[in-house]
Amino acid sequence: MTNLKLKGAIIAADGAMYRFAARLDKPAPLISEVVHGKRELPEADQRTWAALLGVDNYKALFGDAEKS
């Protein structure tokens, strides 16, 4: 399932997932896999992503995030 809150935060902050990937120095497919629920991130990475996206509570993006 797609994590719509995470995807929305990425688009709001960077305009595209590939730009967010570049800021993280990670491959773009990794971002897509996480957004689409094909890969889970360790808590430390969740915190890093949330901080880069300007979200104080990482669980708002990764915990009970709205999915479809």
MMTF fields as JSON, N, C-alpha, C and O atoms, coordinates in Angstrom:
{
  "mmtfVersion": "1.0.0",
  "mmtfProducer": "UNKNOWN",
  "numBonds": 271,
  "numAtoms": 272,
  "numGroups": 68,
  "numChains": 1,
  "numModels": 1,
  "chainsPerModel": [1],
  "groupsPerChain": [68],
  "chainIdList": ["A"],
  "bondAtomList": [4, 2, 8, 6, 12, 10, 16, 14, 20, 18, 24, 22, 28, 26, 32, 30, 36, 34, 40, 38, 44, 42, 48, 46, 52, 50, 56, 54, 60, 58, 64, 62, 68, 66, 72, 70, 76, 74, 80, 78, 84, 82, 88, 86, 92, 90, 96, 94, 100, 98, 104, 102, 108, 106, 112, 110, 116, 114, 120, 118, 124, 122, 128, 126, 132, 130, 136, 134, 140, 138, 144, 142, 148, 146, 152, 150, 156, 154, 160, 158, 164, 162, 168, 166, 172, 170, 176, 174, 180, 178, 184, 182, 188, 186, 192, 190, 196, 194, 200, 198, 204, 202, 208, 206, 212, 210, 216, 214, 220, 218, 224, 222, 228, 226, 232, 230, 236, 234, 240, 238, 244, 242, 248, 246, 252, 250, 256, 254, 260, 258, 264, 262, 268, 266],
  "bondOrderList": [1, 1, 1, 1, 1, 1, 1, 1, 1, 1, 1, 1, 1, 1, 1, 1, 1, 1, 1, 1, 1, 1, 1, 1, 1, 1, 1, 1, 1, 1, 1, 1, 1, 1, 1, 1, 1, 1, 1, 1, 1, 1, 1, 1, 1, 1, 1, 1, 1, 1, 1, 1, 1, 1, 1, 1, 1, 1, 1, 1, 1, 1, 1, 1, 1, 1, 1],
  "groupList": [{"groupName": "MET", "atomNameList": ["N", "CA", "C", "O"], "elementList": ["N", "C", "C", "O"], "formalChargeList": [0, 0, 0, 0], "bondAtomList": [1, 0, 2, 1, 3, 2], "bondOrderList": [1, 1, 2], "singleLetterCode": "M", "chemCompType": "L-PEPTIDE LINKING"}, {"groupName": "THR", "atomNameList": ["N", "CA", "C", "O"], "elementList": ["N", "C", "C", "O"], "formalChargeList": [0, 0, 0, 0], "bondAtomList": [1, 0, 2, 1, 3, 2], "bondOrderList": [1, 1, 2], "singleLetterCode": "T", "chemCompType": "L-PEPTIDE LINKING"}, {"groupName": "ASN", "atomNameList": ["N", "CA", "C", "O"], "elementList": ["N", "C", "C", "O"], "formalChargeList": [0, 0, 0, 0], "bondAtomList": [1, 0, 2, 1, 3, 2], "bondOrderList": [1, 1, 2], "singleLetterCode": "N", "chemCompType": "L-PEPTIDE LINKING"}, {"groupName": "LEU", "atomNameList": ["N", "CA", "C", "O"], "elementList": ["N", "C", "C", "O"], "formalChargeList": [0, 0, 0, 0], "bondAtomList": [1, 0, 2, 1, 3, 2], "bondOrderList": [1, 1, 2], "singleLetterCode": "L", "chemCompType": "L-PEPTIDE LINKING"}, {"groupName": "LYS", "atomNameList": ["N", "CA", "C", "O"], "elementList": ["N", "C", "C", "O"], "formalChargeList": [0, 0, 0, 0], "bondAtomList": [1, 0, 2, 1, 3, 2], "bondOrderList": [1, 1, 2], "singleLetterCode": "K", "chemCompType": "L-PEPTIDE LINKING"}, {"groupName": "GLY", "atomNameList": ["N", "CA", "C", "O"], "elementList": ["N", "C", "C", "O"], "formalChargeList": [0, 0, 0, 0], "bondAtomList": [1, 0, 2, 1, 3, 2], "bondOrderList": [1, 1, 2], "singleLetterCode": "G", "chemCompType": "PEPTIDE LINKING"}, {"groupName": "ALA", "atomNameList": ["N", "CA", "C", "O"], "elementList": ["N", "C", "C", "O"], "formalChargeList": [0, 0, 0, 0], "bondAtomList": [1, 0, 2, 1, 3, 2], "bondOrderList": [1, 1, 2], "singleLetterCode": "A", "chemCompType": "L-PEPTIDE LINKING"}, {"groupName": "ILE", "atomNameList": ["N", "CA", "C", "O"], "elementList": ["N", "C", "C", "O"], "formalChargeList": [0, 0, 0, 0], "bondAtomList": [1, 0, 2, 1, 3, 2], "bondOrderList": [1, 1, 2], "singleLetterCode": "I", "chemCompType": "L-PEPTIDE LINKING"}, {"groupName": "ASP", "atomNameList": ["N", "CA", "C", "O"], "elementList": ["N", "C", "C", "O"], "formalChargeList": [0, 0, 0, 0], "bondAtomList": [1, 0, 2, 1, 3, 2], "bondOrderList": [1, 1, 2], "singleLetterCode": "D", "chemCompType": "L-PEPTIDE LINKING"}, {"groupName": "TYR", "atomNameList": ["N", "CA", "C", "O"], "elementList": ["N", "C", "C", "O"], "formalChargeList": [0, 0, 0, 0], "bondAtomList": [1, 0, 2, 1, 3, 2], "bondOrderList": [1, 1, 2], "singleLetterCode": "Y", "chemCompType": "L-PEPTIDE LINKING"}, {"groupName": "ARG", "atomNameList": ["N", "CA", "C", "O"], "elementList": ["N", "C", "C", "O"], "formalChargeList": [0, 0, 0, 0], "bondAtomList": [1, 0, 2, 1, 3, 2], "bondOrderList": [1, 1, 2], "singleLetterCode": "R", "chemCompType": "L-PEPTIDE LINKING"}, {"groupName": "PHE", "atomNameList": ["N", "CA", "C", "O"], "elementList": ["N", "C", "C", "O"], "formalChargeList": [0, 0, 0, 0], "bondAtomList": [1, 0, 2, 1, 3, 2], "bondOrderList": [1, 1, 2], "singleLetterCode": "F", "chemCompType": "L-PEPTIDE LINKING"}, {"groupName": "PRO", "atomNameList": ["N", "CA", "C", "O"], "elementList": ["N", "C", "C", "O"], "formalChargeList": [0, 0, 0, 0], "bondAtomList": [1, 0, 2, 1, 3, 2], "bondOrderList": [1, 1, 2], "singleLetterCode": "P", "chemCompType": "L-PEPTIDE LINKING"}, {"groupName": "SER", "atomNameList": ["N", "CA", "C", "O"], "elementList": ["N", "C", "C", "O"], "formalChargeList": [0, 0, 0, 0], "bondAtomList": [1, 0, 2, 1, 3, 2], "bondOrderList": [1, 1, 2], "singleLetterCode": "S", "chemCompType": "L-PEPTIDE LINKING"}, {"groupName": "GLU", "atomNameList": ["N", "CA", "C", "O"], "elementList": ["N", "C", "C", "O"], "formalChargeList": [0, 0, 0, 0], "bondAtomList": [1, 0, 2, 1, 3, 2], "bondOrderList": [1, 1, 2], "singleLetterCode": "E", "chemCompType": "L-PEPTIDE LINKING"}, {"groupName": "VAL", "atomNameList": ["N", "CA", "C", "O"], "elementList": ["N", "C", "C", "O"], "formalChargeList": [0, 0, 0, 0], "bondAtomList": [1, 0, 2, 1, 3, 2], "bondOrderList": [1, 1, 2], "singleLetterCode": "V", "chemCompType": "L-PEPTIDE LINKING"}, {"groupName": "HIS", "atomNameList": ["N", "CA", "C", "O"], "elementList": ["N", "C", "C", "O"], "formalChargeList": [0, 0, 0, 0], "bondAtomList": [1, 0, 2, 1, 3, 2], "bondOrderList": [1, 1, 2], "singleLetterCode": "H", "chemCompType": "L-PEPTIDE LINKING"}, {"groupName": "GLN", "atomNameList": ["N", "CA", "C", "O"], "elementList": ["N", "C", "C", "O"], "formalChargeList": [0, 0, 0, 0], "bondAtomList": [1, 0, 2, 1, 3, 2], "bondOrderList": [1, 1, 2], "singleLetterCode": "Q", "chemCompType": "L-PEPTIDE LINKING"}, {"groupName": "TRP", "atomNameList": ["N", "CA", "C", "O"], "elementList": ["N", "C", "C", "O"], "formalChargeList": [0, 0, 0, 0], "bondAtomList": [1, 0, 2, 1, 3, 2], "bondOrderList": [1, 1, 2], "singleLetterCode": "W", "chemCompType": "L-PEPTIDE LINKING"}],
  "groupTypeList": [0, 1, 2, 3, 4, 3, 4, 5, 6, 7, 7, 6, 6, 8, 5, 6, 0, 9, 10, 11, 6, 6, 10, 3, 8, 4, 12, 6, 12, 3, 7, 13, 14, 15, 15, 16, 5, 4, 10, 14, 3, 12, 14, 6, 8, 17, 10, 1, 18, 6, 6, 3, 3, 5, 15, 8, 2, 9, 4, 6, 3, 11, 5, 8, 6, 14, 4, 13],
  "groupIdList": [1, 2, 3, 4, 5, 6, 7, 8, 9, 10, 11, 12, 13, 14, 15, 16, 17, 18, 19, 20, 21, 22, 23, 24, 25, 26, 27, 28, 29, 30, 31, 32, 33, 34, 35, 36, 37, 38, 39, 40, 41, 42, 43, 44, 45, 46, 47, 48, 49, 50, 51, 52, 53, 54, 55, 56, 57, 58, 59, 60, 61, 62, 63, 64, 65, 66, 67, 68],
  "secStructList": [7, 7, 5, 2, 2, 2, 2, 2, 2, 2, 2, 2, 2, 2, 1, 1, 2, 2, 2, 2, 2, 2, 2, 2, 6, 1, 7, 2, 2, 2, 2, 2, 2, 2, 2, 6, 6, 1, 1, 7, 7, 7, 2, 2, 2, 2, 2, 2, 2, 2, 2, 2, 6, 6, 7, 1, 7, 6, 2, 2, 2, 2, 6, 1, 7, 7, 5, 7],
  "xCoordList": [0.828, 0.0, 0.871, 1.932, 0.407, 1.137, 0.945, -0.172, 2.044, 2.013, 1.799, 2.747, 0.547, 0.203, 0.757, 1.098, 0.851, 1.416, 2.893, 3.359, 3.627, 5.047, 5.235, 6.053, 4.485, 4.595, 4.277, 4.985, 3.223, 2.848, 3.917, 4.193, 4.523, 5.588, 6.802, 7.428, 7.131, 8.27, 8.002, 8.867, 6.804, 6.465, 6.428, 6.898, 5.873, 5.809, 7.202, 7.447, 8.106, 9.441, 10.376, 11.166, 10.283, 11.279, 10.703, 11.449, 9.403, 8.791, 8.752, 7.926, 9.645, 9.7, 10.513, 11.392, 10.205, 10.922, 12.397, 13.234, 12.741, 14.146, 14.965, 16.15, 14.346, 15.068, 15.314, 16.379, 14.328, 14.503, 15.598, 16.43, 15.598, 16.644, 18.022, 18.969, 18.135, 19.422, 19.86, 21.041, 18.913, 19.26, 19.741, 20.623, 19.157, 19.552, 20.8, 21.392, 21.193, 22.273, 21.938, 22.772, 20.692, 20.182, 19.612, 19.247, 19.53, 18.931, 17.426, 16.732, 16.933, 15.508, 14.596, 13.535, 14.969, 14.081, 13.857, 12.798, 14.832, 14.651, 13.516, 12.682, 13.481, 12.427, 11.069, 10.124, 10.981, 9.732, 9.307, 8.127, 10.25, 9.927, 9.364, 8.423, 9.935, 9.437, 8.051, 7.14, 7.891, 6.601, 5.502, 4.368, 5.832, 4.836, 4.741, 4.091, 5.382, 5.238, 5.965, 5.651, 6.923, 7.68, 8.928, 9.569, 9.268, 10.445, 10.182, 9.597, 10.611, 10.502, 11.86, 12.904, 11.821, 13.047, 13.281, 12.327, 14.548, 14.851, 14.416, 14.327, 14.154, 13.676, 14.626, 14.173, 15.917, 16.882, 16.708, 16.777, 16.485, 16.272, 14.928, 14.817, 13.918, 12.623, 12.772, 12.207, 13.523, 13.754, 14.508, 14.185, 15.509, 16.289, 15.413, 15.459, 14.616, 13.736, 12.758, 12.565, 12.146, 11.166, 11.822, 11.242, 13.023, 13.722, 14.001, 13.816, 14.439, 14.701, 13.423, 13.459, 12.305, 11.024, 10.355, 9.275, 10.994, 10.451, 9.294, 8.451, 9.248, 8.191, 8.786, 9.736, 8.229, 8.766, 8.53, 9.408, 7.371, 7.005, 7.105, 6.222, 8.175, 8.371, 7.239, 6.958, 6.588, 5.486, 4.293, 3.458, 4.211, 3.144, 3.293, 2.308, 4.531, 4.786, 4.873, 4.447, 5.421, 5.715, 4.903, 4.838, 4.273, 3.527, 2.179, 2.04, 1.2, -0.171, -0.503, -1.577, 0.432, 0.237, -0.955, -1.268, -1.598, -2.712, -2.179, -1.22, -2.792, -2.334, -3.5, -4.651, -3.186, -4.247, -3.67, -4.397],
  "yCoordList": [-1.192, 0.0, 1.253, 1.299, 2.23, 3.482, 4.314, 4.481, 4.825, 5.696, 7.128, 7.812, 7.556, 8.851, 10.028, 11.056, 9.894, 10.995, 11.181, 12.309, 10.081, 10.171, 10.736, 11.631, 10.217, 10.696, 12.188, 12.942, 12.608, 14.017, 14.903, 15.992, 14.435, 15.215, 15.339, 16.396, 14.265, 14.294, 15.269, 16.07, 15.202, 16.089, 17.54, 18.433, 17.78, 19.144, 19.721, 20.901, 18.887, 19.368, 19.471, 20.41, 18.506, 18.422, 18.431, 18.556, 18.302, 18.337, 17.003, 16.803, 16.083, 14.775, 13.817, 14.233, 12.543, 11.554, 11.484, 11.262, 11.667, 11.579, 12.721, 12.548, 13.876, 14.984, 14.682, 14.987, 14.087, 13.686, 12.633, 12.674, 11.699, 10.666, 11.304, 10.869, 12.316, 13.0, 13.668, 13.638, 14.273, 14.892, 13.857, 14.131, 12.655, 11.581, 10.846, 10.065, 11.098, 10.362, 8.862, 8.007, 8.585, 7.217, 7.031, 8.01, 5.79, 5.564, 5.847, 5.515, 6.455, 6.784, 5.57, 5.7, 4.392, 3.238, 2.891, 2.374, 3.167, 2.91, 3.764, 3.278, 5.024, 5.916, 5.384, 5.336, 4.99, 4.456, 3.188, 3.017, 2.31, 1.065, 1.346, 0.685, 2.314, 2.671, 3.299, 2.932, 4.237, 4.906, 3.903, 4.04, 2.906, 1.934, 0.698, -0.282, 0.742, -0.325, -1.612, -2.659, -1.553, -2.75, -2.934, -3.984, -1.905, -1.958, -1.127, -0.047, -1.626, -0.876, -0.3, -0.88, 0.845, 1.497, 1.255, 1.179, 1.131, 1.119, 2.453, 3.47, 2.434, 3.628, 4.814, 5.945, 4.568, 5.664, 6.347, 7.573, 5.569, 6.139, 6.868, 7.901, 6.332, 7.0, 8.382, 9.36, 8.457, 9.743, 10.713, 11.899, 10.203, 11.034, 11.578, 12.768, 10.702, 11.134, 12.19, 13.22, 11.933, 12.885, 14.238, 15.277, 14.23, 15.489, 16.248, 17.464, 15.549, 16.202, 16.755, 17.724, 16.129, 16.58, 17.627, 18.12, 17.963, 18.978, 18.49, 19.283, 17.188, 16.589, 16.229, 15.451, 16.792, 16.554, 15.128, 14.532, 14.589, 13.255, 12.255, 12.199, 11.465, 10.519, 9.506, 8.995, 9.212, 8.244, 8.768, 7.989, 10.088, 10.66, 10.229, 10.133, 9.972, 9.526, 8.008, 7.442, 7.358, 5.924, 5.025, 3.818, 5.59, 4.761, 4.378, 3.386, 5.162, 4.899, 5.795, 6.394, 5.88, 6.755, 6.317, 5.131, 7.293, 7.018, 6.273, 6.713, 5.168, 4.357, 4.019, 3.995, 3.756, 3.303, 2.343, 1.844],
  "zCoordList": [0.0, 0.0, 0.0, 0.622, -0.691, -0.791, 0.476, 0.964, 0.988, 2.149, 1.636, 1.251, 1.641, 1.063, 1.85, 1.265, 3.167, 3.975, 3.656, 3.498, 3.561, 3.235, 1.832, 1.622, 0.883, -0.49, -0.566, -1.233, 0.11, 0.11, 0.719, 0.214, 1.811, 2.458, 1.543, 1.476, 0.847, -0.079, -1.221, -1.575, -1.797, -2.906, -2.434, -3.139, -1.248, -0.718, -0.472, -0.727, 0.021, 0.374, -0.83, -0.931, -1.734, -2.81, -4.222, -5.193, -4.344, -5.664, -6.389, -7.28, -6.011, -6.657, -5.789, -5.034, -5.911, -5.105, -5.477, -4.601, -6.751, -7.142, -6.535, -6.253, -6.332, -5.686, -4.205, -3.669, -3.559, -2.161, -2.07, -1.163, -3.001, -3.034, -3.153, -2.498, -3.973, -4.146, -2.85, -2.504, -2.13, -0.839, 0.158, 0.971, 0.094, 1.006, 0.524, 1.268, -0.715, -1.368, -1.406, -1.11, -1.78, -1.891, -3.291, -3.941, -3.765, -5.077, -5.069, -4.107, -6.131, -6.233, -6.06, -5.449, -6.574, -6.377, -4.9, -4.543, -4.051, -2.619, -2.074, -1.31, -2.46, -1.986, -2.428, -1.641, -3.68, -4.218, -3.479, -3.17, -3.197, -2.483, -1.095, -0.656, -0.416, 0.918, 0.806, 1.548, -0.112, -0.282, -0.63, -0.17, -1.432, -1.885, -0.995, -1.359, 0.164, 1.142, 0.817, 1.384, -0.077, -0.446, 0.402, 0.363, 1.169, 2.033, 3.27, 3.189, 4.412, 5.661, 6.018, 5.716, 6.664, 7.1, 8.579, 9.353, 8.986, 10.419, 11.043, 10.355, 12.326, 13.013, 12.832, 12.66, 12.869, 12.713, 11.356, 11.268, 10.303, 8.98, 8.902, 8.242, 9.572, 9.605, 10.236, 9.744, 11.311, 11.976, 11.062, 11.006, 10.351, 9.431, 8.315, 8.004, 7.715, 6.624, 7.124, 6.478, 8.27, 8.82, 9.068, 8.754, 9.627, 9.897, 8.603, 8.548, 7.57, 6.286, 5.656, 4.897, 5.981, 5.441, 6.327, 6.002, 7.44, 8.333, 9.188, 9.609, 9.447, 10.262, 11.617, 11.693, 12.686, 14.025, 14.513, 15.138, 14.236, 14.723, 13.581, 12.724, 13.563, 12.468, 12.367, 11.282, 13.487, 13.452, 12.667, 12.206, 12.513, 11.703, 10.235, 9.503, 9.825, 8.457, 8.328, 7.322, 9.339, 9.223, 10.122, 9.891, 11.157, 12.094, 11.544, 10.828, 11.88, 11.425, 10.247, 10.189, 9.307, 8.171, 7.326, 7.223, 6.736, 5.847, 4.629, 3.995, 4.312, 3.191, 2.305, 2.741, 1.044, 0.135, -0.882, -1.741]
}
